[in-house]
């Protein structure tokens, strides 16, 4: 018997485009495929954001197509 041992799916990661808040006091970021405009503003503090990349778990946005 193997209680608690489920078949775990492998987490698929890839280098992902993101937007990072430029404010020193804010650590907000969002995925490029979830942004609301071409150059988004921070949803937390309304500061400008800059594009960057991170290795993240793959999440598809069904509303936006890549």
C-alpha positions in Angstrom: 0.0 0.0 0.0 1.2 3.4 -0.8 -0.9 6.0 1.0 -0.3 9.6 -0.3 1.6 8.3 -3.3 -0.3 9.5 -6.3 0.9 9.6 -9.9 2.2 13.1 -10.0 2.3 14.8 -13.4 5.6 16.4 -14.3 5.6 20.2 -14.1 6.4 21.6 -17.5 8.4 24.9 -17.4 9.7 27.2 -20.0 11.3 30.7 -20.3 8.3 33.0 -20.3 7.9 36.7 -21.2 6.7 38.7 -18.2 6.2 42.3 -17.2 7.8 43.6 -14.0 6.8 46.7 -12.1 9.5 49.4 -12.1 8.6 50.7 -8.7 11.2 49.9 -5.9 8.4 49.4 -3.4 6.3 47.0 -5.5 7.2 43.5 -6.5 4.3 42.9 -8.9 4.8 41.0 -12.2 2.5 39.4 -14.7 2.8 37.1 -17.7 2.9 38.6 -21.1 -0.1 36.5 -22.3 -2.2 37.9 -19.4 -1.5 41.6 -20.0 -4.4 43.9 -20.7 -2.6 46.3 -23.1 0.5 46.5 -25.3 2.5 48.2 -22.5 0.7 47.5 -19.3 0.8 49.5 -16.1 1.1 47.8 -12.7 -2.3 46.6 -11.5 -1.2 47.1 -7.9 0.5 50.6 -7.9 -0.2 51.9 -11.4 3.6 52.4 -12.1 5.2 51.6 -15.5 6.3 48.1 -16.2 9.2 46.7 -18.1 9.5 43.4 -20.1 11.6 40.6 -18.7 11.7 36.8 -18.7 11.4 34.1 -16.1 11.4 30.3 -16.1 7.8 29.5 -15.1 5.3 26.7 -15.2 3.4 26.7 -18.5 -0.1 28.1 -18.2 -2.2 28.8 -21.2 -4.6 31.7 -21.3 -7.8 30.5 -23.1 -8.9 34.1 -23.8 -5.6 35.2 -25.6 -3.9 33.1 -28.3 -0.1 33.1 -28.5 
